[in-house]
């Protein structure tokens, strides 16, 4: 039996990624080149979601333990999509709010809900609606629509565009990127096969730390580079997306 906890771990550098809270393990989005699937110990079973058990006391203790280490923010949805476990997500948000602990919800599949919006506002939490890597499970246009509905109610929201910045900007991205707050996460690829699927030039990447990471940025992306959250040519960039 696996309980929902605030967990410190991994090699993440971003302030919200040092701690994660997952309502489940596994994800149904089947994103091509999924980072979490590569790092998960579930292997092929990652495409099947297994929800964890919510125990308020256990989660609260884990949050307080993290706070004692000087950390007061966590990512919700590192090894799952929390939008697929909405009741558990609401319980997590409530616990974070009760402990004055901020969370960043990262999701593709989250549907619009007034209750979710209210809970996010109450705790001054953050919502990142994520577009990319590729998936056939949910359309980019649906994610955009959901983000706009939330943006009418909550103040801390952005669209997280995970894109291959070594290539020209996709037309869909260009049409929408300036219409609401955004974050650009440069795509890193777990294998040469995945690079080929995205039809990208491997000469623009360096294999390090288990991934092919971009060495350069196409000119289409340069004017947006202040909002990059990720690694380019060995430099880890932060765009203060949690402010």
Buried (B, 14 or more C-beta within 10 A) or exposed (E): EEEBBBBBEEEEEBBBBBBBBBBBBBBBBBBEBBBBBBBBEBEEEBBEBEBBEBBEEBBBEBBEEBBEEEBBBBBBBBBBBBBBBBEBBBBBBBBBBEBEBBBBBBBBBBEBBEEBBEBBBEBEBBBBBBBBBBBEEBEBEEBBEBBBBBBEBBEBBBBBBBBBBBBEBBEEBEEBBEEBBBBBBBBBBBBEEBBEBBEBEEEBBBBEEEBBBBEBBBEBBEEBEEBBBBBBEEEEBEBEBBE
